[in-house]
Amino acid sequence: VGGSHKFSTLQLPEQLQEAINILRADFAPETRIDAIADNWAYVWLPGIQFEESKYPPPTKRGLWVRIPIQFPNANPHGIVTADPITPLNEHAIKGHNPSHETCKPVAELGGKHYYSWTWSGELGPGPQLNSPRDILKVVSWIERRIRNA
Amino acid sequence: LHFALTEDLQQEALRILFREQAGDAFRAERGFIGIIHAGNGEVRRTLLLRSIVSQEERWVTETPDGLKFSAHYFSRALDLVADSPKGAGILLVHCHPGPEGEFPRPPRPSHPDLHYERLLLSHASRALPETSPVAAGIVSPSGMWRIREYVFSRQLRAPRGLFRKSAEVYQDAMAIRILGDQGLFLQRDSSSTASTFPNENQDSTLRLWGEEGQKILANVRVGIVGVGGVGSILAEFLARLGVGELVLLDYDLLKKENFNRALGARLSDIGKPKVKYVGRVARNSATSKEFRVRALRGSSAERSGLAAMLDCDIVLNASDSAPGRQVLDHASYAHTFPLVDGGTVFAVRSTGGDITGKSQITEAGPGRPCLECSGVYSREEATLAREEPEIQGPTPYFRSGNTQTQDHTPRAPSVISNNGLVASVMVQRFLKTILGFPPKHALGQQRYYVDQGEMLWGPIRKCQDNCPKASWIGLGDSHPVPVGIDPFWKRMQNQDGR
């Protein structure tokens, strides 16, 4: 699972490029953009924390987060995973759309499950995004969403 | 080429150049260095004054050879450029002293002015990145500007390090735009001014704002985004008022169900681009002798649509697209232009079937609260509206023009009389901004509550404390405006096979 390193980010808006570089430096060097579909960059985040008490192993998994190319002036919307997110108690996760149209850009790389989580979802408004550095808040937001899913 | 600055910077410039000299029989020549950025539209380039570099005692001195800017001052300016977002450049400004109000015309450069500004800028430009703009300006005591931008080609550098004359290209600004919270002052080069008189069509308005006011209207270029129910009325009103040029932007086609609010449309216009018939209506209604209209299919959420709006002196947004609103909101600060936004939303209560709703008209841009802080759109709405039409659900934000093409989504109701009300207030705001027409000192948002039949002023007078938009003023193209792809326009282009 995960994409190719061949995707060039040079044509992308500078703030998004900067955000990806920040993720590579401060989150995980393997972070990369695997696809661009119109306004959306599919950013592969390796090693997202899945809490042991709620989810079966592995506790670190990779997934794609949909980041708008207008970041940080627009919010992330949804994640795509290769395998469904299934908690130990097997309750259904809200916003789960298997084989959804939105998975298409990363379908060849294994993306099959779309979770249509908005930045201002049932957990309340996400943190304010003002600068490329705020991309790090996106990682903690996803981990929080998974923890509370 | 145009030059734009805020009223605050204009006052600061006048203070530096003419302070403590009022009433003196002889006034010394003074100067300063400004930090500028460029903003490029489709056909217009604008230099924007971002800030004035502070100076110490004797950093700018008058000598028998003219005004001298010290190396320390240049050094400080270059440091500031280096610390600015990419694309910053410098503007060398000096004054033509004289009694207050003596020169209502823009100042004219003398031969020594031209010689020294070229020399100084040719050296300064070599210390800057190649894409940084360099320009020279002269200000008269009455606050009139003359601006000239230079481009020095580095490939043609002469062997001794100086630039040959052939290596230099320059362009004079045709117009100056000064934007404050009280309005927009437009100073135009008389050679580029449209002739308006005699014009018997404008007798009634001439009694209100005189020939001067009518000339201002005849020389203003207004952008209208969205030419549906509100936008078509705006075009008609502005053309009749005597506005010199309109730039219309909308990608949608006129549909049968739009016909009941499409001012001036004929049945034969159905199925054709809205901008086409609105352009025709505006041409037929125009009272300005040299009226021009540019009708473009596109979206303000995309770079090409935004570029067309950057050609304008003021933009009126009548489109209900949240990403389009967000882009214009950003651009109005970064590119220093006034933005007037209008829209209506109606709803029928599920119980009782009562009709409720509101129309609102909001001004944004430097000196005004932004559309986002005024609650016209939210970042989340702008995010979700960037999804594919198939993925978007019904959206709750303002709908008036009905440019949405998603067939399975119920259309938001629209009534031509409410569209007319919104358009009328938007035009009042336009006249206030351009001519100081009443309500002269009012700012912010006006709301008309449909069920109460009342027009009230909104509570927002300034942006929220954490809003960054005021810090973008004058950044021009150096500010990353959140353009992208308008999914509805893209879908329509795919359907058209364009």
Interface residues (C-beta under 8 A of the other chain):
Chain A: P13 E14 Q15 D38 N39 W40 P68 I69 Q70 N73 A74 N75 H77 E101 T102 T118 W119 S120 P125 Q128 L129 N130
Chain B: P323 Q326 H330 R379 E380 A382 T383 L384 R386 E387 E388 E390 I391 N466 P468 P480 P482 V483 G484 I485 P487 K490
